Amino acid sequence: MNRSQSQSLFKRAARVLPGGVDSPVRAFRGVGGTPPFIARADGARVFDADGNEYIDYVGSWGPMILGHNAEPVRRALAEALGNGTSFGAPTELEIILGEMVIDAVPSVEMVRFVSSGTEATMSALRLARGFTGRDLILKFDGCYHGHGDSLLVKAGSGAATLGVPDSAGVPSDIARNTLTCAYNDLDAVRELVRQHGDSLAAIIVEPVAGNMGLVKPATGFLEGLRELCSGHGIVLIFDEVMTGFRVAYGGYQSLCGITPDLTTLGKVIGGGLPVGAYGGRRDIMEKIAPLGPVYQAGTLSGNPLAMTAGIATLTELQRPGVYERLEKLGNRLAAGLKGAATNAHTAVWLDRQGSMSCMYFRKGAVRNYADAVQSDTKLFARYFHAMLDRGIYLAPSQFEAGFISLAHTDEDIDRTVQAAAEVLGGSPPGH
């Protein structure tokens, strides 16, 4: 597959952008080679600068649940664009999307829109500290909550791919205020709460971890976190930037029945435009300026184009059968890939939550970050490039979840499974 134009663009980009990219994992350091530069996208496909076509399982890292260039979003944006792009003043659009989020997400009684998931988690943690008057937070190894200083401590995602889980530039005094535990290790959390409970402002967790691949919560894990937080006055934060409106209309919390105190959102609620949000209990949210002493502001917060895209996307997601279709497609892909690996006698662990999934090249289950990093990343890199050459665009890291959209078809899934069977050396299983 010819990618000469992408190679030329990457060389050009490297002269003006650090590493040739604006986000590290895009540089393909985890798999080697040169990234294709995407020129356009439509439905379930992206097209690079050389004209190559790929079935896309990155989906802009999760937001494109309707598919790329979805007509309802494009139409709404075209109309909104005629009214202006940014006002720095309140709009009705913020109210409409805010009401939709509150109606959908069980924990959210009030919401504040920001411009990114990182901004949402940073703000939620500041709010938790301001509300409790405490300094410490607890996060889990491999859970990535954005690049805020407090959170780049044993982070996953791009940091794990590059093998630098702690970032330079984070002051040690800030890092000391972040405690870490292994994901799914409730006993370790209990011990830390026993030692530091009176100083813990918040426990922040991805209810389904999507930045060390995809790892589901063990039975009782989230319930245990809720009990510990309630018993010690700790704010429980669910980071649903990835899972919110992706695994279910009300996020994972609507499936598991556990209500956090605060929730962070992003990705899907912006319909492909930059957006983030945090929300939760009214008594906590009323501590935010201008009502309370916790300051947070943003020039482009509640941007009318982002609000418009979010409203259009969430409106489409309320149509009957949407999540049932995503579940069916997700199951079809997972079953097919597992079958292809089995036929090829290749050891893999594949886990899935709705339209999110990850296939690890390793024996045995993945329950936490330590398990995930035992995967064969060299084998994944070979698999990744072979799939790319067959027109299948996967996340360029063993430690990222993949995403299916409503634009994917059964035929897209079957073509992907066929490609995987060829790459792994087996034959595609029947459906």
Steps between C-alpha positions, in 0.01 A plus 500: 500500500655830389527764773763726346293814550449419867873439538574836344246672724647334809848627418354847451302476825807394695657838423215697658329265749680309779524144373297606196171478692277686744432194719770239571328172411436627146873485429496117480786473748327198654485310169769662288468642153339812362138591575261549209388861482121504479349727237130427549259258663149377434288243679719217626794593276795736497706592194863601513694757299599231249138402438515174698174394663476341845220358714545711813496365855657810658200728448696809604574304820133445581281799413382387157230263622271597212782458251707766329334793328158395631230687313294613804810652662624656179159655430470641852851643487438666163198678645683600819799626305282765345440646845867531596770280648557635851340765716659482844149542637217269609295321234188287508701219344688453829171458682364251249807276508527541877142384544566202273804398704315539831203302373728217384778461757376382843756688710478838331278766660700795366762513224780733390627483140869539418710441190669163558491186710827602665346831605197316634702266723733777620200711593316213667800427721540866594131505586532186713791654690314827545187320620677273749785727608738209444804465272557134412347315207510133407520373143566160347802379306422501129196725527565814299310815595672755281835672534442704813800501733321313778404222262825423319601250764526147363269602218400268217407570136763694307729513801495122530558456128814712520619325816513826701216465750608811693545830317789740540385843610266376773617645835566240768287696744200453272572133433515434875134593523403218265471146634477203264362148517465214257167505319260239642701464824239600756705371793781741413250786482363408840850512647575840349168635623578361846830687497397822325119514506485827692726666241348352183294744297410268213533161342493530120448194283406396150205269577607305193868567441557595137855632506690181575307324226164410647465362851166442670444553870508184709182399678462720808784739411294809419252415774789486745630838388156650550475356851846622600438850366163528670645382830794744502362814338704444182370623165464212253567614142413283202704600197253421223671712237529182296205291618247782534229461233726238339416181692148617586305822466547578869859376514631195680348619827155446351595136437672420829256689723772678697470876538824697535511846654654659190526385139728623224390483137634582155540343157145390398329803658686723254416299191859531377568857610720592801295472818504377855269521799486422868190470711350339803332569830349846525658575840845430354446679169377813678853545636613607151541871423300717471290322767790378710872534568633241250614691193482359148446688175548459126479730200351233274301310763154424367611589147185519283635270230603232750164529678320467165694190401437348842128565486475348153700194603307434821173547316597226254611272785149512646356321198369148571742214450820708486686334785361157415656538155834608645490202737432263211783642292738492796419138572540405133847656486614351831379150413657519157839617625506240776418232246771620263759496779392154616523360148848649470607361840579854614460576869283809550276650764210701361260695715211720399240739637240579238670662202837531680753217494867406515690188393817439702772272369559296814386192686255544782259767612579870530365640827735794556789698356764250613321230300462726196870586473587130482353499149725429202526852360734392217243250380231767528711737290535240223127430517420872491703569186373190321143605574574856385633363171167319460301818551417461870584803715554403864630705790882503469554365850440176684371708788205672333139399459345479155158637408213401273253754364145479378640544149679164515323216326505124540705492181757737652531273802533188286764662281694594815479144633611363164801732506587393855472134401741557211744688722491251784525208262167341576171496310198718575241328720142473385230722642 
